[in-house]
Amino acid sequence: MEALYLLVPLSIALVFGALWVFFKASDDGQFEDLEGPALRILQDDDAPSAGTKPR
């Protein structure tokens, strides 16, 4: 029973800490562009640049 006096406030503090981190990341724009990096990796970059010679 004595363990609950420690574990309940610790779990409540952990939940509020996780919510604070989530909302801080949301305010900083962490979740703004979820599709950009996923689609960027699929783009074809095989075209040579203007300064390089084709082999």
Helices and strands as residue ranges (DSSP letters): H 2-27, H 36-40
